């Protein structure tokens, strides 16, 4: 069994928290793990947000067993969470699972360029708060017979597909960052950035990143791995 030695207890706790949040939105969630050297990237896709969430984890050393210098596997998020030992700062890699379609198409590794126009973290959180309040208000304004799932989905798409200023970043990406613990209250403006590579946009914070495909750019910039 492959055992990952995380850099410290804090890294283990943050990984467990990220997996728990993913499982909150999808009890059958899978994650794709990619590791090289002492860096581990954990990719997940919470279905409510239609974005790709990436949590970077520092490793103390690559593996306990085996000679592979890299790791690339899709596993059950629940099984991985169960294997995390925060006190020992370790996690055992579960058996591979058949990955969902999104796991085969990841953002590119390089070529990321900074994009201007991203508001400060406080303004981003306020934007999400206003969007949530608008959704609730519009839902409450519906008559009981009109409060159907298709109508609620329509309202949600209208609100969450709006973009953050002129950046092209959908508001749902910011909502995902906040909901997954990436956009924390103590986050400083200089620690949050928006980057683009091909058809992808990436909202990056010290606690994780949210990647999303930009509308209208087709399949440019795909990284199938």
C-alpha positions as CSV (number, residue, x, y, z in Angstrom):
1,X,0.0,0.0,0.0
2,X,1.3,3.5,-0.9
3,X,1.5,5.7,2.1
4,X,1.8,9.5,1.7
5,X,3.8,11.3,4.4
6,X,2.3,14.8,4.7
7,X,4.5,17.7,5.8
8,X,2.8,18.1,9.2
9,X,-0.4,17.7,11.1
10,X,-1.8,21.0,9.6
11,X,-1.4,19.7,6.1
12,X,-3.2,16.5,7.1
13,X,-6.0,18.5,8.8
14,X,-6.5,20.7,5.7
15,X,-6.6,17.7,3.4
16,X,-9.2,16.0,5.6
17,X,-11.3,19.2,5.7
18,X,-11.1,19.6,1.9
19,X,-12.2,16.0,1.4
20,X,-15.0,16.4,3.9
21,X,-16.4,19.4,2.1
22,X,-16.3,17.6,-1.2
23,X,-18.2,14.7,0.3
24,X,-20.8,17.1,1.7
25,X,-21.8,17.9,-1.9
26,X,-21.3,14.4,-3.3
27,X,-21.2,11.4,-1.0
28,X,-19.7,9.3,-3.8
29,X,-17.1,11.8,-4.8
30,X,-13.9,10.8,-6.4
31,X,-10.6,12.7,-6.4
32,X,-7.6,12.5,-8.7
33,X,-4.2,12.5,-7.1
34,X,-1.1,13.7,-8.8
35,X,2.2,13.7,-6.9
36,X,5.8,14.3,-7.8
37,X,8.6,14.8,-5.3
38,X,7.1,16.4,-2.3
39,X,4.1,18.0,-3.9
40,X,0.6,16.5,-4.1
41,X,-2.3,17.9,-6.0
42,X,-5.8,16.7,-5.2
43,X,-8.5,17.4,-7.8
44,X,-12.2,17.3,-7.1
45,X,-15.4,18.4,-8.8
46,X,-18.3,19.4,-6.5
47,X,-21.3,19.0,-8.7
48,X,-23.2,21.9,-7.3
49,X,-20.7,24.4,-8.6
50,X,-19.6,22.9,-12.0
51,X,-15.9,23.8,-11.3
52,X,-12.7,22.0,-10.7
53,X,-11.3,22.4,-7.1
54,X,-7.6,21.8,-6.5
55,X,-6.0,21.4,-3.1
56,X,-2.2,21.5,-3.0
57,X,-0.6,19.4,-0.2
58,X,3.0,19.4,0.9
59,X,4.6,16.1,1.5
60,X,7.5,15.3,3.9
61,X,8.6,12.5,1.5
62,X,7.0,10.9,-1.5
63,X,6.2,7.3,-0.5
64,X,6.8,4.8,2.2
65,X,6.6,1.8,-0.1
66,X,7.4,1.5,-3.8
67,X,10.0,3.0,-6.2
68,X,7.7,5.2,-8.3
69,X,8.8,8.8,-8.4
70,X,5.3,10.0,-9.5
71,X,1.8,9.2,-8.5
72,X,-1.3,9.7,-10.7
73,X,-4.5,7.9,-9.7
74,X,-8.2,8.5,-9.2
75,X,-9.6,7.2,-5.9
76,X,-12.7,7.4,-3.7
77,X,-12.7,10.6,-1.7
78,X,-14.4,8.9,1.2
79,X,-11.8,6.1,1.4
80,X,-9.0,8.6,1.2
81,X,-10.5,10.6,4.0
82,X,-10.8,7.5,6.2
83,X,-7.1,6.8,5.7
84,X,-6.0,10.3,6.8
85,X,-4.2,10.1,10.2
86,X,-3.8,13.7,11.3
87,X,-1.6,12.8,14.4
88,X,0.8,10.8,12.2
89,X,0.4,13.2,9.3
90,X,-0.1,10.3,6.9
91,X,-2.6,9.1,4.3
92,X,-2.9,5.8,2.6
93,X,-3.7,5.8,-1.1
94,X,-6.9,3.7,-1.7
95,X,-7.4,1.4,-4.6
96,X,-8.0,3.1,-7.9
97,X,-11.5,3.6,-9.2
98,X,-12.9,4.2,-12.6
99,X,-12.7,8.0,-12.8
100,X,-15.6,10.3,-13.8
101,X,-15.2,12.1,-17.2
102,X,-13.9,15.3,-15.6
103,X,-10.9,13.4,-14.1
104,X,-9.5,12.8,-17.6
105,X,-9.4,16.5,-18.5
106,X,-7.4,18.7,-16.2
107,X,-6.1,22.3,-16.5
108,X,-2.7,22.7,-18.1
109,X,0.3,22.5,-15.8
110,X,1.9,25.7,-17.1
111,X,1.4,28.7,-19.2
112,X,-0.6,30.6,-16.6
113,X,-0.7,34.3,-17.0
114,X,-2.0,36.8,-14.4
115,X,-5.3,38.5,-15.2
116,X,-6.3,41.9,-13.9
117,X,-9.6,43.1,-12.5
118,X,-10.1,40.7,-9.6
119,X,-11.7,42.4,-6.6
120,X,-10.3,42.1,-3.1
121,X,-11.2,39.0,-1.0
122,X,-13.7,41.0,1.1
123,X,-15.5,42.2,-2.0
124,X,-15.6,38.7,-3.4
125,X,-17.2,37.3,-0.2
126,X,-19.7,40.2,-0.3
127,X,-20.5,39.3,-3.9
128,X,-21.3,35.7,-2.9
129,X,-23.4,36.8,0.0
130,X,-25.4,39.1,-2.2
131,X,-25.9,36.3,-4.7
132,X,-27.1,33.9,-2.0
133,X,-29.5,36.5,-0.7
134,X,-30.9,37.2,-4.2
135,X,-31.4,33.5,-4.7
136,X,-33.4,33.1,-1.5
137,X,-35.4,36.2,-2.2
138,X,-36.4,35.1,-5.7
139,X,-37.2,31.6,-4.4
140,X,-39.5,33.0,-1.7
141,X,-41.2,35.2,-4.2
142,X,-42.3,32.1,-6.2
143,X,-45.8,30.7,-5.5
144,X,-45.8,27.3,-3.9
145,X,-46.8,25.6,-7.1
146,X,-44.0,27.4,-9.0
147,X,-41.2,26.4,-6.6
148,X,-40.1,23.5,-8.8
149,X,-36.6,22.1,-9.3
150,X,-36.4,23.3,-12.9
151,X,-37.4,26.8,-11.9
152,X,-35.0,26.9,-9.0
153,X,-32.2,25.6,-11.3
154,X,-33.1,28.3,-13.8
155,X,-32.8,31.0,-11.1
156,X,-29.5,29.5,-9.9
157,X,-28.0,29.5,-13.4
158,X,-29.0,33.1,-13.9
159,X,-27.3,34.2,-10.8
160,X,-24.2,32.0,-10.6
161,X,-23.3,32.3,-14.3
162,X,-22.8,36.0,-14.0
163,X,-19.2,37.1,-14.2
164,X,-17.0,38.9,-11.8
165,X,-16.6,42.3,-13.5
166,X,-14.8,42.0,-16.8
167,X,-12.7,39.0,-15.7
168,X,-14.9,36.3,-17.3
169,X,-14.8,34.4,-14.0
170,X,-18.3,33.1,-13.1
171,X,-19.6,34.0,-9.7
172,X,-20.1,30.3,-9.0
173,X,-16.3,29.9,-9.0
174,X,-16.0,32.4,-6.2
175,X,-18.9,30.7,-4.3
176,X,-17.1,27.4,-4.7
177,X,-13.9,28.9,-3.3
178,X,-15.7,30.2,-0.3
179,X,-17.7,27.0,0.3
180,X,-14.6,24.8,0.1
181,X,-12.6,26.9,2.6
182,X,-10.3,28.5,0.0
183,X,-11.5,32.1,0.5
184,X,-11.1,32.5,4.3
185,X,-11.8,35.8,6.1
186,X,-8.1,36.3,7.0
187,X,-7.1,36.0,3.3
188,X,-5.1,39.1,2.2
189,X,-5.6,40.8,-1.2
190,X,-2.0,40.0,-2.3
191,X,-2.6,36.3,-1.7
192,X,-5.5,35.9,-4.1
193,X,-5.0,36.0,-7.9
194,X,-6.7,35.2,-11.1
195,X,-4.8,33.5,-13.9
196,X,-5.6,32.2,-17.4
197,X,-4.1,29.5,-19.6
198,X,-5.8,28.6,-22.9
199,X,-9.5,28.2,-22.2
200,X,-9.1,28.0,-18.5
201,X,-9.3,30.5,-15.7
202,X,-7.9,29.8,-12.2
203,X,-8.8,31.6,-9.0
204,X,-5.8,30.9,-6.7
205,X,-5.6,31.4,-3.0
206,X,-3.1,30.1,-0.3
207,X,-5.6,27.3,0.6
208,X,-6.5,26.0,-2.9
209,X,-7.6,26.9,-6.4
210,X,-10.8,26.8,-8.4
211,X,-10.4,26.2,-12.2
212,X,-13.2,26.7,-14.7
213,X,-13.4,26.6,-18.5
214,X,-14.2,29.9,-20.1
215,X,-17.3,29.9,-22.3
216,X,-17.0,30.2,-26.0
217,X,-13.4,29.0,-26.3
218,X,-14.2,25.4,-27.2
219,X,-11.6,22.8,-26.4
220,X,-8.5,25.0,-26.5
221,X,-6.0,24.4,-23.7
222,X,-7.1,21.0,-22.7
223,X,-4.7,18.8,-20.8
224,X,-5.8,15.2,-21.1
225,X,-3.8,13.1,-18.7
